[in-house]
Amino acid sequence: MIKGVEIKKLKIIKDSRGYLMEMLRCDEPIFQKFGQVYLTVCNPGVVKGWHYHKKQADFFVVVKGNAKIVLYDNREKSKTKGKVQEILMGEKNPVLLTIPPYVIHGFASEDNEQCYLINCCTHPYDYKTPDEFRIDFKSKDIPYDWGLEEGG
């Protein structure tokens, strides 16, 4: 596991009407601070990535479908520098994934359907000076092959 990455099993409360899934609470140790919440949808056969943030931590939950999240630790002073980590998450594995700043990440639908990912990140998106740094998903600098042709 990459240093600073955390995976928390999510609590699902079911009844005859459906279910409620708690994702992130401000009274648990994994919580850092609130920046914004957004939903991103990924079509099958596409990679969303690579990118990273210098300030922002991400808190991912896949709420519909299933996704493969791939992390690459490129932090100079990290004990896990150079490590790649895959996390399968979504309806088959409901977890909250914490991604620290500077950990490069991307994701793709694991099934042949769209996946819906919610991120409750620590900083709001700054349209004037975005804390988002992109790397081509086929970059040879990252030792991972998505096995897909389309990315962004």
C-alpha positions in Angstrom: 0.0 0.0 0.0 1.2 3.5 -0.8 2.1 5.6 2.3 -0.8 8.0 3.2 -3.4 6.1 1.2 -6.3 4.9 3.3 -9.2 2.6 2.5 -12.2 2.5 4.7 -15.0 0.0 4.4 -18.3 1.9 4.2 -21.3 1.4 6.4 -24.4 0.4 4.5 -27.8 0.6 6.2 -30.4 -1.4 4.3 -34.2 -1.7 4.7 -37.2 -2.5 2.5 -37.0 0.9 0.8 -33.3 0.6 -0.4 -30.2 1.6 1.5 -28.2 4.5 2.9 -24.4 4.5 2.6 -22.4 6.8 4.9 -19.3 7.9 3.0 -17.3 10.5 5.0 -18.1 12.0 8.4 -16.4 15.0 10.1 -16.2 13.0 13.4 -13.9 10.3 12.2 -10.1 10.3 12.1 -9.9 9.9 8.3 -11.7 13.3 7.8 -9.3 16.3 7.1 -11.4 19.3 6.0 -14.1 20.2 3.5 -13.4 21.8 0.2 -16.1 20.7 -2.2 -18.1 17.7 -3.4 -18.4 16.7 -7.0 -19.6 13.8 -9.2 -17.6 12.6 -12.2 -18.8 9.9 -14.6 -16.5 7.7 -16.6 -17.6 5.9 -19.7 -16.5 2.3 -20.4 -13.2 1.9 -22.2 -11.8 5.3 -21.1 -9.2 6.3 -18.6 -9.7 9.5 -16.5 -6.1 10.3 -15.6 -3.3 10.7 -14.9 -3.3 13.7 -12.6 -2.3 14.9 -9.1 -2.7 17.8 -6.7 -0.1 19.7 -4.7 -2.4 20.8 -1.9 -5.6 18.8 -2.2 -6.4 15.4 -0.8 -9.1 13.4 -2.5 -11.8 11.2 -0.9 -13.2 8.9 -3.6 -16.4 6.8 -3.4 -17.8 5.0 -6.4 -21.6 5.1 -6.0 -22.8 3.4 -9.2 -20.9 0.8 -11.2 -17.4 -0.3 -10.4 -14.0 1.3 -11.0 -10.4 0.5 -11.0 -8.4 3.3 -9.4 -4.7 3.3 -10.0 -2.2 5.2 -7.8 1.4 5.9 -8.4 3.6 7.4 -5.7 6.0 9.9 -7.2 6.8 11.7 -4.0 10.6 12.2 -3.6 10.8 11.5 0.2 8.1 8.8 0.4 9.0 5.3 1.6 6.7 4.0 -1.1 8.1 6.1 -4.0 7.8 4.3 -7.3 5.0 2.0 -6.0 1.8 1.4 -8.0 -1.4 0.4 -6.2 -4.7 -0.7 -7.8 -8.0 -0.5 -5.9 -11.2 -2.0 -7.2 -14.1 -0.2 -5.7 -17.8 0.5 -6.3 -21.0 -1.5 -5.9 -19.0 -4.8 -5.5 -16.6 -3.2 -2.9 -18.1 -0.1 -1.2 -15.1 1.8 0.2 -13.8 5.3 0.8 -10.4 5.9 -0.7 -8.1 8.7 0.6 -5.5 9.9 -1.9 -2.9 12.3 -0.5 -1.4 15.3 -2.3 1.3 14.4 -5.0 0.1 10.8 -5.4 -0.7 10.5 -9.1 -4.0 8.8 -9.9 -6.5 7.9 -12.5 -9.5 5.6 -12.9 -11.5 3.6 -15.4 -14.8 1.7 -15.4 -14.1 -1.9 -14.3 -17.3 -3.2 -16.1 -18.7 -2.4 -19.5 -20.8 0.4 -18.1 -20.5 3.9 -16.8 -19.2 4.4 -13.2 -20.1 7.3 -11.0 -17.4 8.6 -8.6 -18.1 11.2 -5.9 -15.1 13.1 -4.5 -15.3 15.1 -1.3 -11.9 16.8 -1.6 -10.2 19.2 0.8 -10.0 22.2 -1.4 -12.5 23.8 -3.8 -11.5 24.0 -7.4 -9.7 27.2 -8.2 -10.6 28.1 -11.8 -7.8 30.8 -12.0 -5.0 28.7 -10.7 -6.1 25.0 -10.6 -4.3 22.6 -8.2 -4.5 20.0 -10.9 -1.5 18.7 -12.8 -2.1 16.3 -15.7 0.1 13.6 -17.2 -0.8 11.6 -20.3 -2.4 8.3 -19.4 0.1 6.5 -21.7 3.2 8.2 -20.1 6.2 5.9 -19.9 7.2 7.8 -16.7 4.5 5.8 -14.9 5.0 2.0 -14.9 1.4 1.1 -15.6 -0.4 0.1 -18.8 -4.2 0.7 -18.7 -4.7 -1.6 -21.7 -7.0 1.1 -23.1 -6.7 3.4 -26.1 -8.7 6.5 -24.9 -7.9 8.7 -21.9 -8.0 12.3 -20.7 
